[in-house]
Structures are given as structure tokens and as C-alpha cells.
Amino acid sequence: MRGGVIVGVSCTAVTGTVFVPAPQRPAGGTAYKEPSFHSSTLSVLAALDAPEAASRYTRRPDLKTSLLEWLVCPACKHELRCTPDEQRATQSGSEVEVLEGRLTCNGCEATYPILRGIPRMAPRILLTEQKRTANAFGYEWQHFDSVQDTHERQFLEWIDPLQPAAFKGKVALDAGCGMGRHTYVTSGYGATALIGIDLSEAVEAAYRNTSHLPNAHIVQADINRLPFRSPFDLIYSVGVLHHLPDPAQGFASLTGHLREGGRIAAWVYGAEGNFLVARILTPIRETLTSRLPLKALHALSWIPAAIAYPFLKTVFAALNRRPNLQRRVAAVPYLEYLCYLSDFGLNQLHSIVFDHLAPSISFYLTRRDVEGWLTRTGLVQGAVHWHKRYSWRLQGKRGQVNPGETTEAEKPLAAARS
Ligand SMILES: C[S@@+](CC[C@H](N)C(=O)[O-])C[C@H]1O[C@@H](n2cnc3c(N)ncnc32)[C@H](O)[C@@H]1O
């Protein structure tokens, strides 16, 4: 608490709170620069749908309050004061969480509502394609919202070589958290705090999945306009940056929020190995499926899922069990990915089909693209791996290279830099 006004989202005490009706200003403020665009098709501005007024771990009694230490106005980076309208005690009973209220910037007086426990700090104006993409993901993650056993294994593959031990005692950001499956998973790795942010209404599902975890926080925010100081020891972003109008700008925004010595891990779609997707799926997605009503697409996505499912469970499951046989048919496109999908249930397959058909923005990035991100952001110990022959896993560290720390994977990058 500062000066009798609660600053932040979750508060340890509420007595003495001053209710300050602040003048309403657009959340964007004036300091916000619209992102530059990666695609010439992105041109029209549209308003983001306003949100409708709709332990596993050791408890740290004052932990949720710590979000306040990191949260700032995304427009001018000044501190925020919190004015609660409705609050409740957390499950531990040792602190109070603000369910409804507002955050007001001490600098520019912009206000950000807190609705259903989530600070809403995303820009209200987005490009049409970005808005459509956010709406599609908002729909997707509120319909496919259950955390499953397979998610942790998948996640660790995506952030490899980052290991669970790296989270211990750290402050981490899940950039583009969707329904919060990875915020949920990583909250068990001993992080001091995990902050999941997402542009879309997927935050509703993320909050449902994680609000009971004392070290997890969810904020609705834009990667390009983060409402934080730069506190992060770790940032991961799985399957997100390729859905931004300018993925390189998104990556740079994230790395700008790393502490000295902090690490970032990201997974994105690759251009290499995705020839069929680029030639067949992308035109269908861009001209048809991303424009369909989401309910209709949800229903239609059952068709490819139901057709693929028996093949995955027979042919590709068999190949998955026999690496020798797999090597003999190595030329089959997407072999590794299809073998990997053979483990999935029909519902998961349905969500994957929807996920590929719904977004208006999906870029397929080359190795050169992602290596460029690492060099341009000045990260050290950068490494790029071709994951399952259709995507890129990349990671890097902010700071000085320690002698002997250059990895094999980093050598080509080091050479490119010199
Ligand atoms: C494919 S989903 C991945 C979600 C999550 N990382 C996971 O793997 O479950 C991509 C997510 O990125 C979010 N997203 C897209 N653009 C964003 C932005 N500019 N800022 C924050 N999140 C964004 C979408 O709303 C969506 O939930």
C-alpha cells in the first residue's frame, strides 16, 4: 500500500483505501507508437472488443501483492494506483484480491479496469487482422481450456534447453499465455512469480486455471506494449510471436524486459519444412477459414480432425514406435510432426486443427529471420534449433558472455556477429 491507496492488483489490506474516481482516458495514452507491420495486408484499424463485465505449492502470504512492484502504465511507465470496487480474501485468507476495480496511472492518469480479477491493459485499438486473431484465440482458449498431462512434456520440448530448475526463485513471464497451461505448469517449478499475459480474452481461461496458485498472475496486455518495469529473469513465449503483425518487434520488446543475465526462450513456426502449409493451408486460411464465424469454424474443424485421427492412431503411431521404419520413410512430409501427433486424443487434435485455421496472422519464419532477432537484440549465448523439422526453438541471454560459455549452436551466430 502506498499513501492510503492500494497500488496494484492484489492487495494485502484494504483499510484506508481511497476511492478516487479518475478521469477516463483511452488506455493507449499518447506515448504508444503503433507497431510497424510485417505484412502489407495489415492496414485497417479496429477497436478491440471491450471485455464484457463478465495448493499445490507453498503459500507465500504476500505474494500477489508483489505484482504491484512490477506493474506500470504501459503508455508512460509511471506507477499505478489501485482503486478496488469489489474484493475478496484469497484462498489462503492472508491477503485480499481485487476482483473489480481500476488501476490509474500516477503519470498520465490513464485508467485500466480490473475485471474478474484481471487487470485489462491491452490497447483498445488494434489492426483489423490483429483484432481478428485475438478474437480467434479468445474463442479458442475459452473452448479448449483444460490443462492436460501431455502439456508439460510438450512445453519442456518447446523451451529446451531451459530446464525446470532454471525457474527456481525467479520472476518469469509467459508471453502470450493463452489459457494458461504453461503458467500452470511452470508455477510448480519454484518461481517467485509467474506472470502470464495475453492480448485476447483467453486471459479468462488462464485466470480460471491459475488464480488458485499463489505465485501466478494473469494480465491482459500486449507484448508490444508491456505494462512492466524490466524485472524478468526468464521469459518464454510458445507459439505466439508468429501471430504478431511484426514478430521481430515482439521479440525485441520481450528481450527489452529481461534483467541483465536473464534468459528468453521462444518457439515459432518455421518457413523451412512448411512448404505444403505455405502453398495449401495459408491461402485457405487467409481467404476463407480465418474469416468464418468462429462457431462455424469450431464445428468444421472436426472434419479434418476426424479424418486424420485414424491415420495418426494406426500408421503414424506404428511409425512412432519403430524408429528404424521411420528412417526408411524419412522423406514423407511432416513425418516427425505426424508421429508426434499420434499420441494426441481426438479433442486435442480438434483444437490443433482450429488453431491452424483460425488466426488471420500467422507467419512462417526462416532460420535467417530468427537468427537476425538474436543478433539484433544483442543477446549472448543465442541458439536456434530446428524443432521437428517444421519450427524454430530459440533462446538467448541478456548480458556478457562468460568465458567458455559459447555453445556449439551459438558458433554460427557468433561468426555472423563478428
Ligand atoms: C497459439 S496461442 C499460444 C498460447 C500459449 N502460449 C500456449 O502455447 O498454450 C497464441 C497466443 O498468443 C496471443 N497473442 C497474440 N498476439 C499477442 C500480443 N500482441 N500480445 C500478447 N499475446 C498475444 C494470442 O491471444 C494467443 O492466446
PDBQT file of the ligand as one rigid body, heavy atoms in Angstrom, charges set to zero:
ROOT
HETATM    1  C1  LIG A 501      -1.126 -20.262 -30.342  1.00  0.00    +0.000 C 
HETATM    2  S1  LIG A 501      -1.591 -19.366 -28.932  1.00  0.00    +0.000 S 
HETATM    3  C2  LIG A 501      -0.383 -19.965 -27.782  1.00  0.00    +0.000 C 
HETATM    4  C3  LIG A 501      -0.816 -19.817 -26.343  1.00  0.00    +0.000 C 
HETATM    5  C4  LIG A 501       0.124 -20.396 -25.310  1.00  0.00    +0.000 C 
HETATM    6  N1  LIG A 501       1.467 -19.851 -25.410  1.00  0.00    +0.000 N 
HETATM    7  C5  LIG A 501       0.154 -21.887 -25.411  1.00  0.00    +0.000 C 
HETATM    8  O1  LIG A 501       1.092 -22.434 -26.025  1.00  0.00    +0.000 OA
HETATM    9  O2  LIG A 501      -0.777 -22.514 -24.906  1.00  0.00    +0.000 OA
HETATM   10  C6  LIG A 501      -1.024 -17.729 -29.251  1.00  0.00    +0.000 C 
HETATM   11  C7  LIG A 501      -1.447 -16.733 -28.178  1.00  0.00    +0.000 C 
HETATM   12  O3  LIG A 501      -0.766 -15.506 -28.385  1.00  0.00    +0.000 OA
HETATM   13  C8  LIG A 501      -1.651 -14.473 -28.019  1.00  0.00    +0.000 C 
HETATM   14  N2  LIG A 501      -1.207 -13.220 -28.639  1.00  0.00    +0.000 N 
HETATM   15  C9  LIG A 501      -1.233 -12.879 -29.945  1.00  0.00    +0.000 A 
HETATM   16  N3  LIG A 501      -0.741 -11.639 -30.106  1.00  0.00    +0.000 NA
HETATM   17  C10 LIG A 501      -0.380 -11.193 -28.880  1.00  0.00    +0.000 A 
HETATM   18  C11 LIG A 501       0.186  -9.979 -28.392  1.00  0.00    +0.000 A 
HETATM   19  N4  LIG A 501       0.486  -8.967 -29.215  1.00  0.00    +0.000 N 
HETATM   20  N5  LIG A 501       0.410  -9.861 -27.077  1.00  0.00    +0.000 NA
HETATM   21  C12 LIG A 501       0.095 -10.868 -26.225  1.00  0.00    +0.000 A 
HETATM   22  N6  LIG A 501      -0.440 -12.042 -26.633  1.00  0.00    +0.000 NA
HETATM   23  C13 LIG A 501      -0.674 -12.210 -27.936  1.00  0.00    +0.000 A 
HETATM   24  C14 LIG A 501      -2.983 -14.959 -28.546  1.00  0.00    +0.000 C 
HETATM   25  O4  LIG A 501      -4.068 -14.276 -27.972  1.00  0.00    +0.000 OA
HETATM   26  C15 LIG A 501      -2.918 -16.437 -28.202  1.00  0.00    +0.000 C 
HETATM   27  O5  LIG A 501      -3.515 -16.718 -26.967  1.00  0.00    +0.000 OA
ENDROOT
TORSDOF 0
